[in-house]
Amino acid sequence: MTLGRYVMMAPRVVILGRNHRTDDLTVPMISQGDGPPKGVVVEDDVWIGTGAIILPGRRTGAQLTAISRPARRRCRQNREPRP
């Protein structure tokens, strides 16, 4: 996992590095084991809200607000990058 600069995380954030295998539909997922590890990248100046889940192999954009439930205000990227 790679974390950029100025990353903020609220409580109960989950960042996953691997998942269950689901290749063979004739075999239960629990019997297929884990898939290969996949890196997660959280870029600079990101705020990850309470209870957010970041799945394996994902990359956040820089200057992003990530929330886990609907917000009253629309979330958007910041206007100016940090130096």
C-alpha positions, 0 to 999 in steps of 0.5 A: 500500500502506498499513501501520499502526503497529507492523507487523512482517514476517519475511524473505521476505514478499511483498506483491502490488499486481496480478495476471495477468488471467484474464478470457478463458478462450480466451486464455492468461493470459500474453497477457492482461497484468496486471490493474489495481493494487489496494491492500493495507492492513495494519492496526495491530499486525500480525505477518506471518510468514516467507514469507507472501504477501498478495494484491492488494486484501487488508486484514488485520485489526488485531492479527493474526498472519499465518503462511505455514505451519502452526504448532504453536500456534493463532494468534489476535488479541491481547486488548487494543488498543494505545493 
